């Protein structure tokens, strides 16, 4: 997604990301990431993972998350990630990603 979509979050009076991350100085780091052409969603995922790691959870790289898209326009909706404090949980998540399939519908009426 283009970063312009998220420009409203960059406004100083918008505190949504600050409240979500619990990190008031996120904009300075976002400017650095933006200059490196990182997407806003990737940046948010990395920052959230950093905050979870500070709470003793195993850090989750963006590549180990599952992007869920809408079925009609294939637009990104959200990312799924598993934060755990034990390597066994991480192993289960890796297996779910490896063998899981995209669910496009619930199958009702088939």
OpenMM code with the backbone's topology and positions (N, CA, C; nanometers):
from openmm import Vec3, app, unit

residues = "UNK UNK UNK UNK UNK UNK UNK UNK UNK UNK UNK UNK UNK UNK UNK UNK UNK UNK UNK UNK UNK UNK UNK UNK UNK UNK UNK UNK UNK UNK UNK UNK UNK UNK UNK UNK UNK UNK UNK UNK UNK UNK UNK UNK UNK UNK UNK UNK UNK UNK UNK UNK UNK UNK UNK UNK UNK UNK UNK UNK UNK UNK UNK UNK UNK UNK UNK UNK UNK UNK UNK UNK UNK UNK UNK UNK UNK UNK UNK UNK UNK UNK UNK UNK UNK UNK UNK UNK UNK UNK UNK UNK UNK UNK UNK UNK UNK UNK UNK UNK UNK UNK UNK UNK UNK UNK UNK UNK UNK UNK".split()
positions = [
    Vec3(0.0836, -0.1182, 0.0000),
    Vec3(0.0000, 0.0000, 0.0000),
    Vec3(0.0875, 0.1236, 0.0000),
    Vec3(0.0498, 0.2231, -0.0738),
    Vec3(0.1295, 0.3453, -0.0738),
    Vec3(0.1264, 0.4125, 0.0624),
    Vec3(0.2375, 0.4744, 0.0988),
    Vec3(0.2451, 0.5386, 0.2296),
    Vec3(0.1488, 0.6554, 0.2428),
    Vec3(0.1029, 0.7134, 0.1280),
    Vec3(0.0085, 0.8252, 0.1351),
    Vec3(-0.1200, 0.7830, 0.2045),
    Vec3(-0.1561, 0.6571, 0.1928),
    Vec3(-0.2756, 0.6044, 0.2566),
    Vec3(-0.2694, 0.6245, 0.4072),
    Vec3(-0.1516, 0.6223, 0.4615),
    Vec3(-0.1330, 0.6298, 0.6054),
    Vec3(-0.0882, 0.7676, 0.6536),
    Vec3(-0.0866, 0.8661, 0.5651),
    Vec3(-0.0346, 0.9977, 0.6017),
    Vec3(-0.1109, 1.0624, 0.7169),
    Vec3(-0.2364, 1.0286, 0.7339),
    Vec3(-0.3139, 1.0862, 0.8449),
    Vec3(-0.2534, 1.0485, 0.9806),
    Vec3(-0.1906, 0.9307, 0.9887),
    Vec3(-0.1281, 0.8884, 1.1145),
    Vec3(-0.0026, 0.9684, 1.1470),
    Vec3(0.0583, 1.0274, 1.0457),
    Vec3(0.1801, 1.1054, 1.0663),
    Vec3(0.1529, 1.2412, 1.1316),
    Vec3(0.0298, 1.2876, 1.1241),
    Vec3(-0.0048, 1.4178, 1.1818),
    Vec3(0.0181, 1.4174, 1.3328),
    Vec3(0.0780, 1.5243, 1.3826),
    Vec3(0.1145, 1.5320, 1.5249),
    Vec3(-0.0054, 1.5130, 1.6174),
    Vec3(-0.1232, 1.5597, 1.5742),
    Vec3(-0.2408, 1.5486, 1.6612),
    Vec3(-0.3029, 1.4090, 1.6606),
    Vec3(-0.2598, 1.3231, 1.5686),
    Vec3(-0.3129, 1.1871, 1.5618),
    Vec3(-0.2314, 1.0967, 1.6542),
    Vec3(-0.2953, 1.0401, 1.7541),
    Vec3(-0.2251, 0.9585, 1.8550),
    Vec3(-0.2569, 0.8094, 1.8438),
    Vec3(-0.3198, 0.7673, 1.7355),
    Vec3(-0.3599, 0.6274, 1.7206),
    Vec3(-0.2396, 0.5329, 1.7283),
    Vec3(-0.1367, 0.5599, 1.6493),
    Vec3(-0.0198, 0.4712, 1.6465),
    Vec3(0.0544, 0.4774, 1.7801),
    Vec3(0.0655, 0.5953, 1.8367),
    Vec3(0.1305, 0.6109, 1.9671),
    Vec3(0.0604, 0.5255, 2.0725),
    Vec3(-0.0714, 0.5282, 2.0734),
    Vec3(-0.1477, 0.4485, 2.1703),
    Vec3(-0.1340, 0.2994, 2.1417),
    Vec3(-0.1347, 0.2628, 2.0140),
    Vec3(-0.1222, 0.1222, 1.9749),
    Vec3(0.0128, 0.0649, 2.0151),
    Vec3(0.1189, 0.1399, 1.9866),
    Vec3(0.2538, 0.0911, 2.0142),
    Vec3(0.3014, 0.1207, 2.1562),
    Vec3(0.2430, 0.2212, 2.2193),
    Vec3(0.2946, 0.2637, 2.3492),
    Vec3(0.4320, 0.3271, 2.3339),
    Vec3(0.4531, 0.3924, 2.2219),
    Vec3(0.5838, 0.4441, 2.1844),
    Vec3(0.5652, 0.5847, 2.1272),
    Vec3(0.5786, 0.6887, 2.2103),
    Vec3(0.5486, 0.8249, 2.1660),
    Vec3(0.6415, 0.8799, 2.0582),
    Vec3(0.7621, 0.8281, 2.0441),
    Vec3(0.8578, 0.8819, 1.9472),
    Vec3(0.8650, 0.7996, 1.8186),
    Vec3(0.7594, 0.7308, 1.7844),
    Vec3(0.7597, 0.6426, 1.6684),
    Vec3(0.7807, 0.7187, 1.5372),
    Vec3(0.7380, 0.8443, 1.5298),
    Vec3(0.7461, 0.9183, 1.4041),
    Vec3(0.8903, 0.9373, 1.3565),
    Vec3(0.9820, 0.9584, 1.4484),
    Vec3(1.1229, 0.9750, 1.4097),
    Vec3(1.1751, 0.8471, 1.3445),
    Vec3(1.1396, 0.7326, 1.4010),
    Vec3(1.1832, 0.6059, 1.3420),
    Vec3(1.1105, 0.5786, 1.2104),
    Vec3(0.9860, 0.6231, 1.2014),
    Vec3(0.9115, 0.6059, 1.0776),
    Vec3(0.9753, 0.6853, 0.9645),
    Vec3(1.0225, 0.8050, 0.9928),
    Vec3(1.0869, 0.8853, 0.8884),
    Vec3(1.2097, 0.8142, 0.8325),
    Vec3(1.2857, 0.7512, 0.9198),
    Vec3(1.4033, 0.6749, 0.8755),
    Vec3(1.3610, 0.5565, 0.7906),
    Vec3(1.2599, 0.4824, 0.8369),
    Vec3(1.2113, 0.3665, 0.7616),
    Vec3(1.1508, 0.4089, 0.6283),
    Vec3(1.0783, 0.5182, 0.6298),
    Vec3(1.0146, 0.5702, 0.5081),
    Vec3(1.1205, 0.6090, 0.4055),
    Vec3(1.2296, 0.6703, 0.4511),
    Vec3(1.3393, 0.7075, 0.3607),
    Vec3(1.4020, 0.5840, 0.2951),
    Vec3(1.3929, 0.4698, 0.3645),
    Vec3(1.4446, 0.3436, 0.3100),
    Vec3(1.3379, 0.2692, 0.2293),
    Vec3(1.2233, 0.3359, 0.2062),
    Vec3(1.1129, 0.2831, 0.1265),
    Vec3(1.0444, 0.1626, 0.1906),
    Vec3(1.0465, 0.1572, 0.3212),
    Vec3(0.9748, 0.0520, 0.3934),
    Vec3(0.8264, 0.0874, 0.3967),
    Vec3(0.7415, -0.0115, 0.3848),
    Vec3(0.5978, 0.0158, 0.3887),
    Vec3(0.5547, 0.0465, 0.5327),
    Vec3(0.4483, 0.1219, 0.5442),
    Vec3(0.3979, 0.1594, 0.6762),
    Vec3(0.3516, 0.0358, 0.7535),
    Vec3(0.2859, -0.0566, 0.6862),
    Vec3(0.2387, -0.1768, 0.7554),
    Vec3(0.3549, -0.2625, 0.8051),
    Vec3(0.4610, -0.2713, 0.7268),
    Vec3(0.5797, -0.3449, 0.7694),
    Vec3(0.6461, -0.2754, 0.8882),
    Vec3(0.6540, -0.1437, 0.8813),
    Vec3(0.7102, -0.0660, 0.9910),
    Vec3(0.6311, -0.0891, 1.1200),
    Vec3(0.4987, -0.0826, 1.1113),
    Vec3(0.4146, -0.1041, 1.2306),
    Vec3(0.4348, -0.2433, 1.2886),
    Vec3(0.4423, -0.3436, 1.2008),
    Vec3(0.4612, -0.4801, 1.2486),
    Vec3(0.5943, -0.4932, 1.3210),
    Vec3(0.6996, -0.4357, 1.2654),
    Vec3(0.8312, -0.4420, 1.3298),
    Vec3(0.8300, -0.3717, 1.4653),
    Vec3(0.7674, -0.2549, 1.4711),
    Vec3(0.7627, -0.1798, 1.5972),
    Vec3(0.6797, -0.2540, 1.7017),
    Vec3(0.5686, -0.3126, 1.6595),
    Vec3(0.4864, -0.3897, 1.7527),
    Vec3(0.5645, -0.5100, 1.8041),
    Vec3(0.6357, -0.5770, 1.7156),
    Vec3(0.7168, -0.6920, 1.7548),
    Vec3(0.8256, -0.6501, 1.8544),
    Vec3(0.8846, -0.5331, 1.8333),
    Vec3(0.9847, -0.4814, 1.9278),
    Vec3(0.9227, -0.4584, 2.0656),
    Vec3(0.8014, -0.4040, 2.0671),
    Vec3(0.7329, -0.3795, 2.1942),
    Vec3(0.7012, -0.5116, 2.2645),
    Vec3(0.6630, -0.6126, 2.1883),
    Vec3(0.6345, -0.7437, 2.2479),
    Vec3(0.7630, -0.8082, 2.3000),
    Vec3(0.8731, -0.7904, 2.2277),
    Vec3(1.0007, -0.8447, 2.2732),
    Vec3(1.0424, -0.7797, 2.4051),
    Vec3(1.0136, -0.6525, 2.4209),
    Vec3(1.0443, -0.5836, 2.5469),
    Vec3(0.9638, -0.6429, 2.6632),
    Vec3(0.8564, -0.7134, 2.6305),
    Vec3(0.7728, -0.7795, 2.7320),
    Vec3(0.8045, -0.9286, 2.7410),
    Vec3(0.9227, -0.9651, 2.6907),
    Vec3(0.9784, -1.1001, 2.6998),
    Vec3(0.9120, -1.2027, 2.6075),
    Vec3(0.8480, -1.1550, 2.5001),
    Vec3(0.7977, -1.2467, 2.3988),
    Vec3(0.9030, -1.2610, 2.2907),
    Vec3(0.9006, -1.3731, 2.2191),
    Vec3(0.9940, -1.3941, 2.1095),
    Vec3(0.9546, -1.3000, 1.9955),
    Vec3(1.0532, -1.2300, 1.9424),
    Vec3(1.0277, -1.1345, 1.8346),
    Vec3(0.9815, -1.2080, 1.7091),
    Vec3(0.8863, -1.1490, 1.6387),
    Vec3(0.8301, -1.2089, 1.5171),
    Vec3(0.8656, -1.1216, 1.3975),
    Vec3(0.9478, -1.1731, 1.3050),
    Vec3(0.9779, -1.0976, 1.1831),
    Vec3(0.8533, -1.0874, 1.0950),
    Vec3(0.8462, -0.9845, 1.0147),
    Vec3(0.7320, -0.9638, 0.9255),
    Vec3(0.7111, -1.0862, 0.8359),
    Vec3(0.8189, -1.1485, 0.7925),
    Vec3(0.8091, -1.2649, 0.7038),
    Vec3(0.7405, -1.3831, 0.7714),
    Vec3(0.7339, -1.3830, 0.9038),
    Vec3(0.6686, -1.4921, 0.9769),
    Vec3(0.5271, -1.4554, 1.0205),
    Vec3(0.4687, -1.3583, 0.9546),
    Vec3(0.3299, -1.3225, 0.9792),
    Vec3(0.2471, -1.3649, 0.8579),
    Vec3(0.1176, -1.3669, 0.8753),
    Vec3(0.0284, -1.4048, 0.7661),
    Vec3(-0.0572, -1.2849, 0.7299),
    Vec3(-0.0405, -1.2354, 0.6079),
    Vec3(-0.1205, -1.1249, 0.5588),
    Vec3(-0.2545, -1.1797, 0.5102),
    Vec3(-0.3620, -1.1249, 0.5628),
    Vec3(-0.4967, -1.1657, 0.5227),
    Vec3(-0.5529, -1.0558, 0.4342),
    Vec3(-0.6039, -1.0961, 0.3187),
    Vec3(-0.6559, -1.0011, 0.2199),
    Vec3(-0.8064, -1.0217, 0.2006),
    Vec3(-0.8719, -0.9182, 0.1523),
    Vec3(-1.0145, -0.9288, 0.1227),
    Vec3(-1.0342, -1.0184, 0.0011),
    Vec3(-1.1474, -1.0830, -0.0053),
    Vec3(-1.1734, -1.1725, -0.1185),
    Vec3(-1.2215, -1.0966, -0.2410),
    Vec3(-1.2862, -0.9826, -0.2214),
    Vec3(-1.3420, -0.9115, -0.3357),
    Vec3(-1.2384, -0.8314, -0.4138),
    Vec3(-1.1563, -0.7536, -0.3447),
    Vec3(-1.0608, -0.6671, -0.4146),
    Vec3(-0.9152, -0.7012, -0.3843),
    Vec3(-0.8945, -0.8095, -0.3099),
    Vec3(-0.7599, -0.8540, -0.2755),
    Vec3(-0.6803, -0.7470, -0.1999),
    Vec3(-0.7502, -0.6670, -0.1212),
    Vec3(-0.6849, -0.5613, -0.0428),
    Vec3(-0.6370, -0.6171, 0.0909),
    Vec3(-0.5235, -0.5703, 0.1422),
    Vec3(-0.4766, -0.6161, 0.2725),
    Vec3(-0.5746, -0.5736, 0.3821),
    Vec3(-0.6117, -0.6678, 0.4695),
    Vec3(-0.7019, -0.6384, 0.5802),
    Vec3(-0.6267, -0.6306, 0.7131),
    Vec3(-0.5472, -0.7337, 0.7405),
    Vec3(-0.4737, -0.7392, 0.8665),
    Vec3(-0.3656, -0.8464, 0.8573),
    Vec3(-0.2791, -0.8499, 0.9584),
    Vec3(-0.1749, -0.9517, 0.9673),
    Vec3(-0.1995, -1.0376, 1.0903),
    Vec3(-0.1771, -1.1661, 1.0770),
    Vec3(-0.1827, -1.2573, 1.1902),
    Vec3(-0.0404, -1.2894, 1.2332),
    Vec3(-0.0197, -1.2928, 1.3618),
    Vec3(0.1107, -1.3294, 1.4166),
    Vec3(0.0870, -1.3984, 1.5499),
    Vec3(0.1794, -1.4832, 1.5877),
    Vec3(0.1721, -1.5485, 1.7179),
    Vec3(0.2905, -1.5009, 1.8004),
    Vec3(0.2614, -1.4398, 1.9126),
    Vec3(0.3659, -1.3994, 2.0061),
    Vec3(0.3645, -1.4960, 2.1219),
    Vec3(0.4786, -1.5584, 2.1462),
    Vec3(0.4906, -1.6587, 2.2496),
    Vec3(0.6215, -1.6375, 2.3250),
    Vec3(0.6280, -1.6915, 2.4427),
    Vec3(0.7523, -1.6845, 2.5206),
    Vec3(0.8307, -1.8153, 2.5137),
    Vec3(0.7775, -1.9125, 2.4425),
    Vec3(0.8410, -2.0435, 2.4365),
    Vec3(0.8638, -2.0847, 2.2913),
    Vec3(0.9788, -2.1429, 2.2658),
    Vec3(1.0146, -2.1853, 2.1302),
    Vec3(0.9145, -2.2860, 2.0736),
    Vec3(0.8532, -2.3668, 2.1583),
    Vec3(0.7565, -2.4652, 2.1113),
    Vec3(0.6378, -2.3952, 2.0434),
    Vec3(0.5933, -2.2863, 2.1010),
    Vec3(0.4844, -2.2103, 2.0406),
    Vec3(0.5238, -2.1570, 1.9039),
    Vec3(0.6472, -2.1097, 1.8945),
    Vec3(0.6972, -2.0593, 1.7664),
    Vec3(0.6990, -2.1717, 1.6631),
    Vec3(0.7370, -2.2915, 1.7043),
    Vec3(0.7378, -2.4070, 1.6141),
    Vec3(0.5989, -2.4413, 1.5636),
    Vec3(0.5004, -2.4340, 1.6522),
    Vec3(0.3625, -2.4610, 1.6110),
    Vec3(0.3158, -2.3582, 1.5080),
    Vec3(0.3516, -2.2324, 1.5307),
    Vec3(0.3129, -2.1258, 1.4369),
    Vec3(0.3785, -2.1485, 1.3005),
    Vec3(0.5058, -2.1857, 1.3000),
    Vec3(0.5762, -2.2114, 1.1744),
    Vec3(0.5087, -2.3251, 1.0975),
    Vec3(0.4643, -2.4283, 1.1693),
    Vec3(0.3936, -2.5394, 1.1052),
    Vec3(0.2592, -2.4936, 1.0483),
    Vec3(0.1896, -2.4090, 1.1227),
    Vec3(0.0612, -2.3569, 1.0751),
    Vec3(0.0804, -2.2758, 0.9479),
    Vec3(0.1847, -2.1949, 0.9431),
    Vec3(0.2122, -2.1161, 0.8226),
    Vec3(0.2517, -2.2059, 0.7061),
    Vec3(0.3282, -2.3093, 0.7362),
    Vec3(0.3783, -2.3979, 0.6313),
    Vec3(0.2659, -2.4813, 0.5693),
    Vec3(0.1770, -2.5321, 0.6535),
    Vec3(0.0752, -2.6245, 0.6043),
    Vec3(-0.0643, -2.5636, 0.5947),
    Vec3(-0.0808, -2.4430, 0.6426),
    Vec3(-0.2114, -2.3781, 0.6349),
    Vec3(-0.2390, -2.3279, 0.4945),
    Vec3(-0.3654, -2.3138, 0.4643),
    Vec3(-0.4027, -2.2608, 0.3328),
    Vec3(-0.4876, -2.1354, 0.3528),
    Vec3(-0.4961, -2.0555, 0.2495),
    Vec3(-0.5782, -1.9361, 0.2558),
    Vec3(-0.7242, -1.9779, 0.2590),
    Vec3(-0.7976, -1.9253, 0.3550),
    Vec3(-0.9399, -1.9548, 0.3651),
    Vec3(-1.0150, -1.8447, 0.2920),
    Vec3(-1.0758, -1.8773, 0.1825),
    Vec3(-1.1443, -1.7778, 0.1029),
    Vec3(-1.2925, -1.7680, 0.1371),
    Vec3(-1.3436, -1.8632, 0.2073),
    Vec3(-1.4845, -1.8606, 0.2463),
    Vec3(-1.5100, -1.9684, 0.3494),
    Vec3(-1.6270, -1.9670, 0.4069),
    Vec3(-1.6597, -2.0651, 0.5093),
    Vec3(-1.7197, -2.1911, 0.4499),
    Vec3(-1.7545, -2.1882, 0.3239),
    Vec3(-1.8048, -2.3080, 0.2586),
    Vec3(-1.9525, -2.3328, 0.2794),
    Vec3(-2.0250, -2.2376, 0.3320),
    Vec3(-2.1689, -2.2562, 0.3499),
    Vec3(-2.2381, -2.2580, 0.2137),
    Vec3(-2.3374, -2.3417, 0.2000),
    Vec3(-2.4168, -2.3448, 0.0779),
    Vec3(-2.3519, -2.4215, -0.0357),
    Vec3(-2.2469, -2.4958, -0.0059),
    Vec3(-2.1813, -2.5751, -0.1123),
    Vec3(-2.2485, -2.7099, -0.1237),
] * unit.nanometer
topology = app.Topology()
chain = topology.addChain("A")
for resn in residues:
    res = topology.addResidue(resn, chain)
    for name in ("N", "CA", "C"):
        topology.addAtom(name, app.Element.getBySymbol(name[0]), res)
